[in-house]
Each structure stands twice: as C-alpha cells, then as structure tokens.
Amino acid sequence: MSTTSDTPLDRVARFLDLIRFSHTLFALPFALLAAVMAWLQPPQADSPATPFSWWHLAGIIVCMTAARSAAMAFNRIADRDIDGDNPRTAERHLPAGTLSLGEVIFFAVASSIAFFAGTAIFWPNPLPLILGLPVLLFLLGYSYTKRFTSLAHFWLGTALMLAPISAWIAIRGEVLLSHPLDLLPAIALGAAVLLWVAGFDILYACQDADFDREKGLFSVPATLGGAGALRVAALCHVAMLGMLVVLPWVYPALGVVYWMGVGAIAILLAVEHWLVRPDDLSQVNLAFFYVNAVVSVGLLVATTIDLLW
C-alpha cells in the first residue's frame, strides 16, 4: 500500500511501472523510423520532399508517449479484477493497492488530454487532430478484446501498426491529401509491425493459457494450446520478415545497410522462438522484452544509417 511517506519520485516511479514505460521501446522506434523515412524520402514529380522539423519530432514523441500511457492505464483499469485473480499479475498496482483507482483514472484522462494537445503541434495539417479521437478509441478498445475474441493479439498489433502510419500522416498529411499512394511505405512498415507484435504477444500470452481458459477469456494459446500458439507466432514473424522485404519496393531509397538490419532481425526472431518452448516458458520475459527491444531499435538505427549514408 502507498503511504504518506512516499516522495514525489516514488509516485512517478509507480506510474512509470504501471504503464511499463520501458516498453515504449516497442512502438516509438517504428514511429520515429516512419518519420525518418518521410523526411529523407527523395522528392519526386508527384511527391515533394518534406523538410525536417524539430517541432514535428517533438509532436511525434509527445503523441506516442501520451497515447500509449493512456492506453496502458486504461488497460490496468479495465483488467483490475482479472489481474487480481491471476497469480502472475496479482501484484500489479491496482489489485495490490499501491495506486488507487481514482489516481489511475486521473492519469489516463491526463494522458489522453496530452495526446490531443500533441496533435495540435502539426497544425496546419488537420489530419492528426481529426483522426486523434478514433485512433485513441481504437487503442483503448484493445483492453476488452480478450473477452470476446482470440484475435486480441492482432488488435494489439493493429494498434501499434498505427504508430508508423500516424507519424507519416502527421508529417506528410498535406501531400497525402493530393497523393494518397504516398502512404504506401508507412502501410508496409505498419503491416510488419502488426505481424511482429501479434507474434510476440502470442508468445507472451502462453503464460496465461490455463488461466484464460478457466476464466472464459480468449487468446490463441488458450484456443490452440502452447504448441499451436507457437506455430501461429512463428508464421506471424515469417510474414513480418516478408513485409520488410516488400518495403524497399514501395520505398526504393533503402539499400544494403537496411538489408543487413533485416538479416539481423531474422536471426533475433529465430533466437526468440528458440527461447520459448511449449514445455518451457521460463525465458518468455527475456524473449519478450530484450529481444524485441533490439529488433525495434535496431531496425531504426540500421535504416537511418542506410538513408543518411
């Protein structure tokens, strides 16, 4: 339980832990990657260049961080009773009482307001402000999906897919209004993110397969069992690599360093699937966080070096 002796830093640390702030490494690098690609895309007759803007960079970081914080806080609110019944999650902040429901609701609302404020940074491009509400509602909606569909992992993947697509729209929105095909690179990158996230979320959900079946919750592991779930996750990650192979076809500026990055990602995903076995889930957290953090940050670094070089 929280106490009156808590310092402000203690409270901040609790909220950062509540939203798993370190997991921002999964989505933010892909939003930044889309931004780098948008800024460095060679101009064409029907697709002019977009100059780099520190304001736009700040806007992407603010919107991404705020939207993810709102979605994670809302997820903890929606799942507080489920988390309390699950031995793996019973020590999370709401069921354990280290943060109150009112505090988390306030944090979710404040994060949502910060997200909408961030969309104004891109004005006079009106698309971020117009699309902000449906995007946020879609992110919040994920929290209820495991109550009615085993495809919840793919809803989560689509939510993170919106990161690169939204960044591209925020930077090149005025171009898109007259040249909608300009969005194809962001869609290809976003599809890779969708498949990547769905795959590793299926791996992570293997830990709760028995609990989900007992409580009537839906997931691929609960429906197909551990071995079947791992096969689906592997197919997702093979398809993700396929989308990364497709990306240079719609964004021809990518070159050899990018391909080296894709090769490294293929190796990392193979390691991830080697670590997680149907009869041994002890390495799930290692595979979930560390391997996937290297995947997202590594692709951002490799692609940026490629485009600048």
URPE-V809220 format. One record per residue. N is the residue number from 1. SS is DSSP state (H for helix, E for strand, C for the rest). D_CENTER is the distance of its C-alpha to the mean C-alpha in Angstrom with 2 decimals. Layout:
# URPE-V809220
[[N	SS	D_CENTER] [N	SS	D_CENTER]]
This chain:
# URPE-V809220
[[1	C	30.40] [2	C	29.99] [3	C	33.30] [4	C	35.06] [5	C	35.13] [6	C	31.39] [7	C	30.87] [8	H	28.38] [9	H	26.45] [10	H	26.36] [11	H	24.86] [12	H	22.18] [13	H	21.36] [14	H	21.16] [15	H	18.69] [16	H	16.44] [17	H	16.79] [18	H	16.29] [19	C	12.71] [20	C	12.09] [21	H	11.81] [22	H	11.80] [23	H	8.38] [24	H	7.30] [25	H	8.26] [26	H	5.25] [27	H	3.63] [28	H	7.21] [29	H	9.24] [30	H	8.30] [31	H	9.22] [32	H	12.18] [33	H	13.03] [34	H	13.41] [35	H	15.47] [36	H	17.58] [37	H	18.27] [38	H	19.26] [39	H	21.53] [40	H	23.07] [41	C	23.57] [42	C	27.37] [43	C	29.15] [44	E	30.79] [45	C	33.50] [46	C	31.26] [47	E	28.10] [48	C	28.92] [49	C	27.14] [50	C	25.01] [51	C	26.02] [52	C	23.75] [53	C	23.48] [54	H	22.75] [55	H	22.32] [56	H	19.58] [57	H	17.78] [58	H	18.25] [59	H	17.11] [60	H	13.72] [61	H	13.25] [62	H	14.76] [63	H	12.88] [64	H	9.34] [65	H	10.65] [66	H	12.70] [67	H	10.52] [68	H	8.05] [69	H	11.43] [70	H	13.06] [71	H	10.77] [72	H	11.01] [73	H	14.69] [74	H	15.35] [75	H	14.06] [76	H	16.51] [77	H	19.16] [78	H	18.90] [79	C	18.91] [80	H	21.44] [81	H	24.27] [82	H	22.44] [83	H	21.19] [84	H	24.81] [85	H	26.18] [86	C	23.95] [87	C	25.50] [88	C	22.22] [89	C	20.72] [90	C	24.03] [91	C	23.82] [92	C	20.73] [93	H	21.82] [94	H	22.89] [95	H	24.79] [96	H	26.25] [97	C	27.28] [98	C	26.08] [99	C	24.52] [100	C	26.11] [101	H	24.70] [102	H	26.01] [103	H	24.26] [104	H	20.80] [105	H	21.57] [106	H	22.73] [107	H	19.62] [108	H	17.42] [109	H	19.93] [110	H	20.18] [111	H	16.45] [112	H	16.66] [113	H	19.76] [114	H	18.27] [115	H	15.56] [116	H	18.48] [117	H	20.56] [118	H	18.08] [119	H	18.29] [120	H	22.03] [121	H	21.69] [122	H	21.40] [123	C	24.65] [124	C	26.80] [125	C	23.91] [126	C	23.74] [127	H	20.72] [128	H	18.00] [129	H	20.33] [130	H	21.23] [131	H	17.80] [132	H	16.37] [133	H	17.73] [134	H	16.68] [135	H	13.04] [136	H	13.15] [137	H	15.19] [138	H	12.86] [139	H	10.05] [140	H	12.96] [141	H	14.40] [142	H	12.01] [143	H	13.95] [144	H	17.06] [145	H	16.21] [146	H	17.35] [147	H	20.64] [148	C	21.50] [149	C	19.64] [150	C	18.69] [151	C	16.12] [152	H	13.75] [153	H	11.46] [154	H	11.43] [155	H	10.85] [156	H	7.56] [157	H	6.92] [158	H	8.50] [159	H	6.63] [160	H	3.54] [161	H	6.91] [162	H	8.26] [163	H	6.95] [164	H	9.58] [165	H	11.85] [166	H	12.15] [167	H	12.89] [168	H	15.44] [169	H	16.98] [170	H	17.33] [171	H	19.18] [172	H	21.10] [173	H	21.55] [174	H	25.30] [175	H	25.50] [176	H	23.52] [177	C	26.05] [178	C	28.72] [179	C	26.88] [180	H	24.06] [181	H	23.86] [182	H	22.58] [183	H	19.07] [184	H	19.29] [185	H	17.68] [186	H	14.46] [187	H	14.65] [188	H	15.33] [189	H	12.49] [190	H	10.10] [191	H	11.94] [192	H	11.46] [193	H	7.65] [194	H	8.42] [195	H	11.08] [196	H	9.61] [197	H	7.01] [198	H	9.99] [199	H	12.30] [200	H	11.19] [201	H	10.63] [202	H	14.15] [203	H	15.43] [204	H	14.37] [205	H	15.93] [206	H	19.15] [207	H	20.08] [208	H	20.59] [209	H	22.22] [210	H	25.65] [211	H	24.64] [212	H	22.73] [213	H	25.85] [214	H	28.12] [215	H	26.39] [216	C	25.96] [217	C	22.16] [218	C	20.47] [219	C	18.31] [220	H	18.93] [221	H	20.53] [222	H	22.66] [223	H	23.81] [224	H	24.38] [225	H	24.94] [226	H	23.57] [227	H	25.02] [228	H	23.96] [229	H	20.34] [230	H	20.28] [231	H	21.79] [232	H	19.19] [233	H	16.38] [234	H	18.55] [235	H	19.06] [236	H	15.37] [237	H	15.15] [238	H	18.46] [239	H	17.33] [240	H	14.29] [241	H	17.01] [242	H	19.06] [243	H	16.71] [244	H	16.69] [245	H	20.46] [246	H	20.59] [247	H	18.82] [248	H	22.04] [249	H	24.05] [250	H	22.47] [251	C	22.05] [252	C	25.26] [253	C	25.06] [254	C	23.07] [255	C	25.46] [256	H	26.35] [257	H	24.00] [258	H	21.00] [259	H	22.61] [260	H	23.15] [261	H	19.47] [262	H	18.77] [263	H	21.59] [264	H	20.25] [265	H	16.89] [266	H	19.12] [267	H	21.00] [268	H	18.08] [269	H	16.83] [270	H	20.50] [271	H	20.74] [272	H	17.81] [273	H	19.72] [274	H	22.93] [275	H	21.83] [276	C	20.97] [277	E	24.09] [278	C	25.08] [279	C	27.74] [280	E	25.98] [281	C	22.62] [282	C	23.56] [283	C	21.16] [284	H	17.97] [285	H	16.63] [286	H	17.67] [287	H	15.99] [288	H	12.72] [289	H	12.30] [290	H	14.76] [291	H	14.63] [292	H	10.92] [293	H	11.01] [294	H	13.96] [295	H	12.47] [296	H	9.87] [297	H	12.49] [298	H	15.26] [299	H	14.39] [300	H	14.09] [301	H	17.43] [302	H	19.16] [303	H	18.48] [304	H	19.49] [305	H	22.59] [306	H	23.38] [307	H	23.38] [308	H	25.30] [309	C	27.67]]
